[in-house]
Amino acid sequence: MLSVTVCGAISEAEAIKLMDFILANDRELGNLTMLIYATADFSVTPEARRYLVKSSRTDRPAIPVAVVGTGVLARTVLTLLINAIRITTRMHVPIRFFQTDQDAAPWLTDQLAQRETLLASKRRDYRTL
């Protein structure tokens, strides 16, 4: 599980670093879920939103995301961002909002197992080509 705390406005430069970090960890670990702690003042600049949508991959199942500590604005921003990624990639992106990380833990554990099944299925598909 990758744990990330986000606060303030995320710029395009920060979004690039964040995606590089996420993708590198997903490659290294092979399977990954994310727990995002978002502060009340969290937002994403339009340039960062465009980058995050554009850089989302379709070659692997989406990384499940649990979000903790969001206000209404942060929840709205994240929901719109995930919906844009879903529309652009035509992939399901699992995301849920929780009050605490303890509340999120069972869901993340289940999502990690589901993603492992999807990854194993993709590996079998590649071997049969």
N, C-alpha and C positions, 0 to 999 in steps of 0.2 A: 504494500500500500504506500503510495506516494502522498505525503501530507504537505499541503501548500497553504500559506497564509497570504491573502491578498487584501490590500488596503489602499485607499485613494484611487486615483484614476490610472488605469493600466495603459501605458503608451504602446505604440507599435514596436519600439525597440525592446520594451519589456516583454511584449507578447512573443516576439521572435526568440528571445532568450528562454522564455517559459516553454514554448513548443519544442525548442531544441532539447531542453532538459527532459521534458516528458517523453519525447520520442527516443532519446538515448536510453533512458531508464527502461522503457518498454522493450527495446531491442535487447538490452543487457539482461533483464529479468525474465523475459519471455511472456510474462503475464502480469497485469498491473491493474489496480484500481486506484482512484484518487479520492482523497478527503480534502476538501477546500474549506478553509476557515475564511469567511468573508466579513469584513468589518462593515459597519453601517454606511461609511462613506465610500465604499467600493463602487467603481464604475469602470467602463471600458471605452476608450476613445473610438470614434468611428474608424480611424485607420487601423487600430488594433483589432476591432471586430472584423473588418474586411480580411486582415491577415489571418486571423484565427480560423475563419471560415475557409479561406483559400488553402490553408496549409493542412486542413484535416484530411487524413488518409482514408482510402477506401480499400486498401490491400489487406487490412487486418480489422477484426471486429473493434468497434468503438470501445474506448476505455470508460468503464462505469464511473460516475462521479457522484459523491455524496457531498452536500454543501451544508455547513454548520454556521449558524450565527448571522443569518442575513435579515436585513430589513426588507420592507416592501420594494424599495427601489432596486436594491441589489438582486433580489429574487426575480424581479421583472427583467432586468438587464441580462441575467444569466439564462432565463427562460427564452428570451428572444434570441440570444446568441446560439443556444443549443438548437432551437427550432430552425434557424438559418443553416446550421450545419446539417441537420437532418434533411432539409429540403435540397441542399446542394449536393450532399453525398448520397442521398437516397438510402441512408442507413439509420437504423435505430440507435439512438445515443441514450443509454440509461442514465438518468439523473434523478435524484431525490433530495429533498430538503429536510433537515433534521434540527432538533433543538440542541442536541449534544452529540459528541463523537461516540458515546456509549450507545445512544439510540441508533446511530448509523452502522455500528460494527456488524450486527447480524446481516443487514442488507448487503453490505460490502462483501462479506464472506460468501454469501449466496451468489452475488454477481461475479466474484472471482471464479467460482466453480463453473458458472454458466459460460463465462468467457473462455475458460480453459477448454470446455467442450467444443465451443465454436472454433477455437484455434486448432484443436486436434483434428476436427473435421476438415478444415482448410488444408492442413498438412497432408491428410489422406488424399484429398482431391488433387494436390500437386503431384503426389507420388504416382497417381494413376494416369497422369498425362503422358 
